[in-house]
């Protein structure tokens, strides 16, 4: 489990580096996005990954790894947006956004460690393409919950699905790096 924890930290460190650099370039322009728009942005990235996996080629220079990193970052942004709710501030400082990023990555890692204990790191036997499919399935679930105005009868909410998306994308980054 120590190896997984270290690999998780390395992957999320790379994601956070991009998040912070984009905060310096653009500020928190993403604050204007509704949660449904964030979900759609993640969907676009996941569909591109699947398209590249299916076709075996790509025409845009940006690779699958950067798309998985984007999925992690947008899922964290989604969690931040859920937390901030009706907070009218459009601009978050880089330190505040960075602290929120760390908070959600820490929660995702805790969830990952608990599930890894119970599932005995089954994800290590999975294909990256299956992780892509699981992300797409979670996104379709989130879209349905959003269409239902956040209401569920028995299922987990949007936040739980975003956490799973983060962890599946991190697993894909780890698998791609091995």
C-alpha positions, 0 to 999 in steps of 0.5 A, a space after each residue: 500500500 505504501 507504493 500506491 500512496 507514493 504513486 498517488 501523491 506523485 500523480 496528484 502533485 503533477 495535477 496540482 502543479 498544473 492547477 496552480 499554474 493555471 490559477 496564475 494564468 487565468 485566476 479562478 475564471 472557472 468560478 463562473 461554471 455551473 456544476 453541470 458545465 464542469 461535468 460536461 467538461 470532464 465528459 469531453 475529456 473522457 470521451 476524447 480519451 476513449 476515442 484515442 483508445 479506440 482509434 489508436 491514434 490522435 491528431 491533437 498533440 495533447 496526450 491521454 495523460 494530460 487529459 486524465 490530469 485535466 479530469 482530476 483537476 476539473 473533478 476537484 473544481 467541481 467539488 470546490 464549486 459544490 462546497 462554495 455553492 451560492 458564494 458570490 465571489 468569482 475570484 479566489 486567491 491562489 492560496 485559498 484555491 490551493 488549500 481547497 484543492 489539497 482538502 479534496 485530494 486528501 479526502 480522495 486519497 483517504 477514500 482510495 486507501 479505504 477502498 484499496 483495503 477492501 478491494 485489495 487494489 483490484 484496479 491494478 489488474 484493470 485495463 486503463 480503458 476500463 478505468 476510462 469506461 468507469 469514469 464515463 459511467 460515473 459522468 452519466 450518473 452525475 448528469 442524471 443526478 443533475 437532471 434530477 436537481 441533485 435528488 437521489 432515492 438510494 444512490 450517492 450524490 454528485 460529490 461521491 461520484 466526483 471523488 470516484 472520478 478523481 481516483 479512477 483518473 489517478 489510477 489511470 495515471 499510475 497505470 500509464 506511468 508503469 
